[in-house]
Structure formats: C-alpha cells, structure tokens
Amino acid sequence: MGEGPWYCTRQRAGPLVKECRAIRPRLAGTDSLADRRDKNELIRSPHSAVCRSQADRLELRLALFGFEGSHYTLTYDDLHLPRTFREAMATKRAFMARARRWHKGEPFDWIACVEGLHGDHRYHIHLVLRDSDFPPAIVRHLWRVGEVDDEPVLLPTGGYRRLAEYLTKERTDGVIIPIGRRPWNCSRSLGRQLPPPERWRDESGVIQIPDDVLWSRRGDKSNSFGAYSYASYIKGNSFLICRAQARAHARPSILKPSGTIDTRR
C-alpha cells in the first residue's frame, strides 16, 4: 500500500452522511500497463469519492427531503400519451405551473425525471415532493392526464441510494430521450440547501459509523499503490421514518365531507 496521510472528505445532506478516506496514487509516464491499471482502480472507482456519479448527486438531494419526501410516478392515459419527449416535457411544465399556483407562488423543493425507455416504453414522470408542501391527494388532483402512484422516498431498506440508482438507470438514446439530456433535475431551492463538504487529513483510514442508524453501507479497496475506504449512513431512528410515512399517506384531513379535494390554499 502507498504511504502518506489519508485525504478525507465528509458530505452531509439531511440525515445522510457520506465519508471517504483515500491514499491516492499518482500516474506517471514511466508506469507499466499493469501499474497504470492498478492505479486507475483506485483513482477512477466510483467509491473513492463522496460525489462522483449522477447517482451520488441525486442521492444527496434526495436526502435533503429528510423523512418527509414522497416519490410519485405520474403516468398517462391513452388519450394524453405524449408522442415525443418535447410533449412529455410540456405536460411536466403544465403540472409544475399548477403546483406553483396551488402553493401560492412560494418556492418548494422538487426533483423530476422523465423516462420512457423501460417497461412498456410509455413516457412517464418521476417526481419527488415534500409531504408538508404537497400531500398525495393534492398531487393526484393536480395531475390531470393519467394516474399517480406514490411511495415514501425513504424505505426501510436501501436508504436514499435505492431511489437514486433507480432514477439514473436510463441513458439517453437520441430517440426516446434526447442526447445530452440529464436524466433528472431539481429545484434551485433544493440545491442551495446542500452544505459544502468537509475536508481534512488523517493518519487513519477507519471510518466510524454510529450504532443507532437506520441504514448504512461501507467498503474498502487497497493495492500496492494506495487505498480507499468509504461509508454512508442515515442518522435517526425507526420511529421517525414510521411517523413520516404515516403522515404522508394520511389523506382524510385534506378532503371535504363530499369527497372532493379542498384546493383553497
């Protein structure tokens, strides 16, 4: 293993903490093919940094919803099914305009992703909203061209990583999804909440994970040129997540006695 201090980075986002410690090798013109391959295994690994891939970036923003984020899948009926990506984006913009009016023009956090490559190859929209901004019944009221399915962003297994990897699984193909389109985008209000990463040097590559966490994962790799270790965990307790999920799906409080939705907000 290479010698030297461990370069440490820790990123916090809501209850999520991601940390990486690494002794990074340097590439040299005199490296043999085998040496360069071993060095690149450490340098280019997606686990040797806290935020390197699209899934990493999305995971951090999902974590900013804490315990009150809901993931919605907005689908189209046959009458309103978009023929092109541009038409799908137009329906998304129309929905967001109605959401802003319902929210009285005040900013709110959101993540959106338009897909159409998997399953039955019909366009659909994935949307993440904060329960305190938009209860599930209101989302169903605002989506007027099909059906709505919902689930909590944070489930007992998989952490925020589960949904982040799911929403970044499709790649642009130039037909269904135009080349160069990022698979997801989010509100500016959400991106501004992400704190800067903490950076320091340490003599140890060990990352401590607290005992009372909802979810965690860790790993490490080393060879003769260097090493890295990484860990992610979600702070909190099962009561918090259960309470948030129960609140997200308690709908009677926003329904009138007649069964129609009260949209006077």
C-alpha positions as CSV (number, residue, x, y, z in Angstrom):
1,M,0.0,0.0,0.0
2,G,1.2,3.5,-0.7
3,E,2.4,5.7,2.1
4,G,1.1,9.1,3.1
5,P,-1.7,10.8,5.0
6,W,-5.3,9.8,4.3
7,Y,-7.2,12.5,2.4
8,C,-10.7,12.6,4.0
9,T,-14.0,14.0,2.7
10,R,-17.3,14.0,4.5
11,Q,-20.6,15.2,2.9
12,R,-23.8,15.7,5.0
13,A,-27.2,16.0,3.5
14,G,-30.2,15.9,5.8
15,P,-29.9,12.7,7.9
16,L,-27.4,11.2,5.4
17,V,-23.7,11.2,6.0
18,K,-21.2,10.1,3.3
19,E,-17.5,9.8,4.0
20,C,-14.4,8.7,2.0
21,R,-10.8,8.4,3.1
22,A,-8.1,7.7,0.5
23,I,-4.4,7.4,-0.2
24,R,-4.4,8.4,-3.8
25,P,-1.7,7.2,-6.2
26,R,-0.3,9.5,-9.0
27,L,0.0,8.4,-12.6
28,A,3.5,8.7,-14.1
29,G,4.7,8.4,-17.7
30,T,7.0,5.6,-16.7
31,D,4.1,3.4,-15.4
32,S,3.8,0.0,-16.9
33,L,0.4,-1.1,-18.2
34,A,-0.2,-3.2,-15.1
35,D,0.8,-0.4,-12.8
36,R,-1.4,2.1,-14.6
37,R,-4.3,-0.4,-14.3
38,D,-3.8,-0.8,-10.6
39,K,-3.6,2.9,-10.0
40,N,-6.8,3.6,-12.0
41,E,-8.7,1.0,-10.0
42,L,-8.2,3.4,-7.1
43,I,-8.4,6.8,-8.9
44,R,-11.5,6.1,-11.0
45,S,-13.5,4.0,-8.7
46,P,-17.0,5.5,-8.0
47,H,-16.5,4.7,-4.3
48,S,-13.2,6.7,-3.9
49,A,-15.2,10.0,-3.7
50,V,-18.4,11.0,-1.9
51,C,-19.9,12.6,-5.0
52,R,-18.7,11.3,-8.4
53,S,-21.6,9.9,-10.3
54,Q,-25.1,11.0,-11.2
55,A,-26.5,8.6,-8.6
56,D,-24.2,10.2,-6.0
57,R,-25.5,13.7,-6.8
58,L,-29.1,12.6,-6.8
59,E,-28.7,10.6,-3.6
60,L,-27.6,13.7,-1.7
61,R,-30.5,15.8,-3.0
62,L,-33.0,13.1,-2.1
63,A,-31.5,13.1,1.4
64,L,-32.4,16.8,1.8
65,F,-36.0,15.7,1.9
66,G,-35.2,14.0,5.2
67,F,-38.1,11.8,6.4
68,E,-40.9,13.6,4.6
69,G,-40.2,13.0,0.9
70,S,-42.7,11.1,-1.3
71,H,-41.8,9.6,-4.7
72,Y,-44.6,9.9,-7.3
73,T,-44.8,8.1,-10.7
74,L,-47.1,10.1,-13.0
75,T,-48.4,8.0,-15.9
76,Y,-50.5,9.0,-18.9
77,D,-53.8,7.6,-20.1
78,D,-54.1,6.7,-23.8
79,L,-55.8,9.9,-24.7
80,H,-53.0,12.1,-23.3
81,L,-49.9,9.9,-24.0
82,P,-47.1,12.1,-25.4
83,R,-45.7,11.2,-28.8
84,T,-42.4,12.9,-28.2
85,F,-40.0,13.9,-25.4
86,R,-40.9,17.5,-26.0
87,E,-44.6,16.8,-25.5
88,A,-43.8,14.9,-22.2
89,M,-41.8,17.9,-21.0
90,A,-44.8,20.2,-21.9
91,T,-47.1,18.2,-19.6
92,K,-44.5,18.3,-16.9
93,R,-44.3,22.1,-17.1
94,A,-48.1,22.4,-17.1
95,F,-48.2,20.3,-13.9
96,M,-45.5,22.3,-12.2
97,A,-47.3,25.5,-13.1
98,R,-50.5,24.2,-11.4
99,A,-48.4,23.2,-8.4
100,R,-46.9,26.6,-8.1
101,R,-50.3,28.2,-8.3
102,W,-51.6,25.8,-5.6
103,H,-48.6,26.7,-3.5
104,K,-49.4,30.4,-3.9
105,G,-46.3,31.1,-5.9
106,E,-44.0,30.3,-3.0
107,P,-40.8,28.2,-3.8
108,F,-40.8,24.5,-3.0
109,D,-38.4,21.6,-3.2
110,W,-38.8,19.1,-6.1
111,I,-36.9,16.5,-8.1
112,A,-38.2,15.4,-11.5
113,C,-37.2,12.8,-14.1
114,V,-38.8,12.0,-17.4
115,E,-38.4,8.4,-18.6
116,G,-39.7,6.2,-21.4
117,L,-37.1,3.5,-22.2
118,H,-38.0,0.7,-19.9
119,G,-41.2,-1.4,-19.2
120,D,-43.8,-0.8,-21.8
121,H,-41.9,2.1,-23.3
122,R,-44.5,4.7,-22.5
123,Y,-43.4,8.1,-21.3
124,H,-43.9,8.7,-17.6
125,I,-42.6,11.2,-15.0
126,H,-41.0,10.5,-11.6
127,L,-41.4,13.3,-9.1
128,V,-40.3,13.8,-5.6
129,L,-42.1,16.4,-3.4
130,R,-42.1,17.2,0.3
131,D,-45.2,15.9,2.1
132,S,-45.7,19.2,4.0
133,D,-45.8,21.0,0.7
134,F,-47.9,18.6,-1.3
135,P,-49.9,15.8,0.3
136,P,-50.5,12.8,-2.0
137,A,-54.2,13.7,-2.6
138,I,-53.2,17.1,-3.9
139,V,-50.7,15.6,-6.3
140,R,-53.5,13.4,-7.7
141,H,-55.7,16.4,-8.1
142,L,-53.1,18.4,-10.0
143,W,-52.1,15.6,-12.4
144,R,-54.9,15.6,-14.9
145,V,-53.7,13.3,-17.7
146,G,-53.4,9.9,-16.1
147,E,-52.8,8.0,-12.9
148,V,-50.5,8.6,-9.9
149,D,-48.6,6.1,-7.8
150,D,-46.7,7.1,-4.7
151,E,-44.3,5.7,-2.1
152,P,-42.1,7.2,0.6
153,V,-38.6,8.2,-0.7
154,L,-37.0,6.5,2.4
155,L,-38.0,2.9,2.8
156,P,-36.6,0.5,5.5
157,T,-34.0,-0.9,3.1
158,G,-31.7,0.7,0.6
159,G,-31.6,4.2,2.0
160,Y,-31.8,7.1,-0.4
161,R,-29.4,5.2,-2.7
162,R,-32.1,2.8,-3.8
163,L,-34.2,5.5,-5.5
164,A,-31.1,7.4,-6.7
165,E,-29.9,4.4,-8.7
166,Y,-33.4,3.7,-10.0
167,L,-33.9,7.2,-11.3
168,T,-30.5,7.3,-13.1
169,K,-30.8,3.8,-14.7
170,E,-31.8,5.1,-18.2
171,R,-29.3,6.5,-20.7
172,T,-30.1,9.0,-23.5
173,D,-30.7,7.1,-26.7
174,G,-31.3,10.1,-29.1
175,V,-34.9,8.9,-29.9
176,I,-37.0,8.5,-26.7
177,I,-34.6,10.6,-24.6
178,P,-32.6,13.2,-26.5
179,I,-28.8,13.0,-26.4
180,G,-27.3,15.3,-23.8
181,R,-30.3,15.3,-21.5
182,R,-29.5,14.9,-17.9
183,P,-31.8,12.1,-16.5
184,W,-33.1,14.3,-13.7
185,N,-33.3,17.9,-12.5
186,C,-34.3,19.6,-9.3
187,S,-35.4,23.0,-7.9
188,R,-32.8,25.6,-7.2
189,S,-34.2,25.9,-3.6
190,L,-33.2,22.3,-3.0
191,G,-29.6,22.6,-4.5
192,R,-28.9,25.6,-2.3
193,Q,-29.6,23.5,0.9
194,L,-26.6,21.2,0.3
195,P,-23.8,22.2,2.6
196,P,-20.2,22.2,1.4
197,P,-18.1,19.0,2.0
198,E,-15.8,18.8,5.0
199,R,-12.1,18.0,4.0
200,W,-9.2,17.2,6.2
201,R,-6.1,14.8,6.5
202,D,-5.9,12.0,8.9
203,E,-3.4,9.2,9.9
204,S,-6.2,6.6,9.9
205,G,-8.4,5.2,7.1
206,V,-11.0,3.9,9.6
207,I,-14.5,5.5,9.3
208,Q,-16.6,5.2,12.4
209,I,-20.4,4.5,11.9
210,P,-22.6,5.2,14.9
211,D,-24.6,2.3,16.4
212,D,-28.1,3.9,16.2
213,V,-28.5,4.4,12.4
214,L,-31.4,3.5,10.1
215,W,-29.2,2.3,7.2
216,S,-25.5,2.0,6.4
217,R,-23.1,0.6,3.9
218,R,-19.3,0.6,3.8
219,G,-16.4,-0.8,1.7
220,D,-12.7,-0.5,1.0
221,K,-10.0,-1.4,-1.5
222,S,-6.2,-1.3,-1.4
223,N,-3.3,-2.4,-3.5
224,S,0.5,-1.6,-3.6
225,F,-0.1,2.0,-4.8
226,G,-2.8,3.2,-2.4
227,A,-6.1,2.6,-0.8
228,Y,-9.6,4.0,-0.1
229,S,-12.4,3.3,2.3
230,Y,-16.0,4.6,2.2
231,A,-19.1,4.6,4.3
232,S,-22.6,6.0,4.2
233,Y,-25.2,6.0,6.9
234,I,-28.6,7.6,7.8
235,K,-28.9,9.0,11.2
236,G,-32.2,8.7,13.0
237,N,-34.5,6.0,14.4
238,S,-37.3,3.8,13.1
239,F,-39.9,6.0,14.9
240,L,-39.1,9.0,12.7
241,I,-39.4,7.2,9.5
242,C,-42.6,5.4,10.5
243,R,-44.2,8.7,11.7
244,A,-43.2,10.4,8.4
245,Q,-44.6,7.6,6.3
246,A,-47.9,7.5,8.2
247,R,-48.2,11.3,7.8
248,A,-47.6,11.1,4.1
249,H,-50.4,8.7,3.5
250,A,-53.0,10.1,5.9
251,R,-55.3,11.8,3.3
252,P,-58.7,12.4,5.0
253,S,-57.5,15.7,6.5
254,I,-57.4,17.4,3.1
255,L,-60.8,16.0,1.8
256,K,-64.1,17.7,2.1
257,P,-67.0,15.7,3.5
258,S,-68.4,15.4,0.0
259,G,-65.2,13.6,-1.1
260,T,-63.9,16.5,-3.3
261,I,-60.5,18.0,-2.7
262,D,-60.2,21.3,-0.9
263,T,-57.9,23.4,-3.1
264,R,-58.5,26.8,-1.4
265,R,-54.9,27.0,-0.2
